[in-house]
Amino acid sequence: MLPGSTYHLFNHANGRENLFEQEKNYTFFLGRLSLYVLPVAHIYAYCLMPNHFHLMVKIRDVATLKEHFRQLKEKQLTENAGHITVAVPKEDISEAALIRKVSRPFSNCFNSYTQAFNKMYKRMGSLFMPNMKMQEIFDDVSFCRVVQYIHANPVHHRFVKDIDGWPHSSYSIFLSEGPTKLEREYVLKIFGGLEGFVKYHEQPIDPKNKWVDF
C-alpha cells in the first residue's frame, strides 16, 4: 500500500467460520484497528459482518509514517534496555522499505485479534483468509460508491432491511456529533455534507459495481 493512497480493504474468515461471535468481539476488533492501523492510516469507513469485514482507509503521508516507525523502534529499544530511554535518530527509509513496513501494522492487527479469539473460543490456527483483498480508490465518484457499498453490506446480505439497522458499521457515526477517530468531516465533505451523505445512501446499490464481492 502506497503512502497517501486510498484503499478499499476486505477479508473473509477461513472456511465457514465466523470472525465475530459476540458483541464484545466486534468491539475488540475495533480496538485493535485503533491500536495498530490508525497510526499508519486514516480510517474513512468500516463494516464488520459475522464472517467478513470491509474497510476504507487512506495511508498516511511519508513524513508521518517515518516518524511513527522511528518512535516505534525507539519504544522497542527502550523496553529491551530495561526502560532506559534510547533515542533513535531520524533515518532515511526507502520507499520500498516504507511500503513493506506499512503492511505490518495490518498483519499485527489481524494476528492480535486471532490470538485473542483463539484463546477465548479454544481454537487453533489462522482465522482470516491468507491474503487480504484491496482495491485502490482514485476519485470521488468511486469513493462515494465504495463508502455506500460498505455501509449497505448488511442490507446486501439481508441481515437488516435498512442501512441504519446494523450496529457494526460506521454509518451511524456520520449521523452523530460525538467524538470519533474516523475522518468524519472529510467523508461528509466528499458527499457534499450530511444531507448529501444520507441521500446518496438511500440509492440502491448498483449490482454491476466491481466492489460487490462478498
C-alpha positions in Angstrom: 0.0 0.0 0.0 1.4 3.4 -1.0 1.6 6.4 1.2 -1.1 8.9 0.5 -3.3 6.4 -1.4 -6.8 5.4 -0.5 -7.9 1.7 -0.5 -11.0 -0.4 0.0 -9.8 -3.4 2.1 -11.8 -6.6 2.7 -11.2 -10.0 4.1 -13.1 -13.1 5.0 -12.9 -15.8 7.7 -11.4 -19.1 6.8 -13.9 -21.6 5.5 -17.3 -21.3 7.1 -16.2 -19.9 10.4 -17.2 -16.5 11.8 -14.8 -13.7 12.7 -17.3 -12.3 15.3 -19.4 -14.5 17.6 -20.4 -12.0 20.2 -20.8 -8.2 20.7 -17.5 -7.9 22.5 -15.7 -9.5 19.5 -16.8 -6.5 17.3 -15.7 -4.0 20.0 -12.3 -5.7 20.5 -11.6 -5.8 16.7 -12.3 -2.0 16.5 -9.9 -1.6 19.4 -7.2 -3.5 17.5 -7.8 -1.3 14.5 -7.3 1.8 16.6 -4.2 0.5 18.2 -2.4 -0.9 15.1 -3.9 0.6 12.0 -4.8 4.2 13.0 -1.2 5.3 13.4 -0.4 4.5 9.8 -3.8 5.1 8.1 -6.8 7.4 8.2 -10.0 5.4 8.5 -12.9 6.6 6.4 -15.5 3.8 6.8 -16.0 0.3 8.0 -18.5 -2.5 8.3 -18.0 -5.7 10.3 -20.1 -8.7 9.3 -20.2 -12.0 11.1 -17.7 -13.7 8.7 -16.0 -10.8 6.9 -15.2 -7.1 7.1 -14.8 -4.0 4.9 -12.6 -1.0 5.5 -11.8 2.2 3.6 -8.5 3.7 4.6 -6.0 6.3 3.4 -2.4 5.5 4.1 -0.7 8.4 5.9 2.0 10.6 4.3 5.6 9.6 4.1 6.8 12.0 6.8 4.1 10.8 9.3 4.9 7.2 8.6 8.7 7.6 9.0 8.2 9.4 12.3 5.8 6.7 13.5 8.2 3.9 12.7 11.0 5.8 14.3 9.1 6.2 17.5 8.0 2.6 17.4 11.7 1.5 17.1 12.6 3.8 19.9 9.9 2.3 22.2 11.0 -1.2 21.4 14.7 -0.5 22.1 13.8 1.3 25.3 11.8 -1.7 26.5 14.6 -4.1 25.6 17.0 -1.9 27.5 15.0 -2.2 30.7 13.1 1.0 30.1 16.2 3.2 29.9 15.3 5.7 27.2 17.0 5.0 23.9 16.9 7.8 21.4 16.6 6.8 17.7 17.8 9.5 15.2 15.7 10.1 12.1 16.7 8.0 9.2 16.0 8.0 5.5 13.8 5.0 4.8 13.5 4.0 1.2 10.0 4.0 -0.4 10.2 0.2 -0.9 11.0 -0.4 2.7 8.3 2.0 3.8 5.7 0.2 1.8 6.7 -3.1 3.4 6.5 -1.5 6.8 3.0 -0.2 6.2 1.6 -3.7 5.7 2.9 -4.9 9.1 0.5 -3.0 11.3 -2.4 -4.5 9.4 -0.9 -8.0 9.9 -0.2 -7.3 13.5 -3.8 -6.2 14.0 -5.3 -9.3 12.5 -2.8 -11.6 14.3 -3.5 -9.9 17.6 -7.2 -10.4 17.1 -6.8 -14.0 16.0 -4.7 -14.8 19.1 -7.4 -13.3 21.4 -10.2 -15.0 19.5 -8.4 -18.4 19.6 -7.9 -18.1 23.4 -11.5 -17.1 24.0 -13.0 -19.9 21.9 -10.3 -22.5 22.5 -9.5 -22.9 18.8 -6.2 -23.1 16.9 -4.8 -21.9 13.6 -5.5 -18.9 11.3 -8.8 -17.1 11.4 -8.6 -14.9 8.3 -8.1 -15.8 4.7 -4.3 -15.6 4.0 -4.4 -12.6 1.6 -6.5 -9.5 2.3 -8.0 -8.1 -0.8 -7.6 -4.5 -1.7 -8.7 -2.0 -4.4 -7.3 1.4 -4.8 -9.7 4.3 -4.9 -8.7 7.0 -7.4 -11.6 9.6 -7.5 -14.5 11.0 -5.6 -17.1 9.1 -7.6 -15.5 5.7 -6.7 -15.0 7.0 -3.1 -18.8 7.6 -2.7 -19.8 4.3 -4.3 -17.5 2.3 -2.1 -18.5 4.0 1.1 -22.1 3.4 0.3 -21.4 -0.2 -0.5 -19.5 -0.7 2.7 -22.4 0.7 4.7 -25.0 -1.2 2.7 -23.3 -4.6 3.0 -25.6 -5.8 5.8 -28.6 -5.0 3.6 -27.0 -6.7 0.6 -26.6 -9.8 2.7 -30.1 -9.5 4.2 -29.1 -9.1 7.8 -31.2 -5.9 8.0 -33.6 -4.1 5.8 -32.1 -0.6 6.3 -28.5 0.6 6.5 -29.0 2.2 9.9 -30.3 -1.1 11.3 -26.8 -2.7 11.5 -24.9 -1.7 14.6 -21.4 -2.8 13.5 -20.7 -0.2 10.7 -19.6 3.4 10.7 -22.8 4.7 9.1 -24.4 5.9 12.4 -21.1 7.7 13.3 -21.6 10.1 10.4 -25.1 11.0 11.7 -23.8 11.9 15.1 -21.7 14.7 16.5 -20.0 12.6 19.1 -16.2 12.1 19.3 -14.8 9.7 16.7 -11.5 8.5 15.3 -13.0 8.3 11.8 -12.3 11.1 9.3 -16.0 12.1 9.5 -15.7 15.7 8.3 -13.6 14.7 5.3 -16.0 12.0 4.2 -19.1 14.2 4.6 -17.4 16.9 2.6 -16.9 14.4 -0.3 -20.6 13.7 -0.2 -21.5 17.4 -0.1 -22.5 17.4 3.5 -24.7 15.3 5.8 -27.8 15.7 3.7 -25.9 14.6 0.6 -24.4 11.7 2.5 -27.9 10.4 3.6 -29.5 10.9 0.2 -26.7 9.0 -1.5 -27.1 6.1 0.9 -30.8 5.9 0.1 -30.0 4.9 -3.5 -30.0 1.2 -4.4 -26.6 -0.5 -4.8 -25.6 -1.0 -8.4 -25.2 -4.8 -8.8 -22.6 -4.1 -11.6 -20.2 -2.5 -9.1 -16.9 -4.3 -9.1 -16.9 -4.0 -5.3 -19.8 -6.4 -4.8 -17.6 -9.4 -4.0 -18.9 -10.9 -0.7 
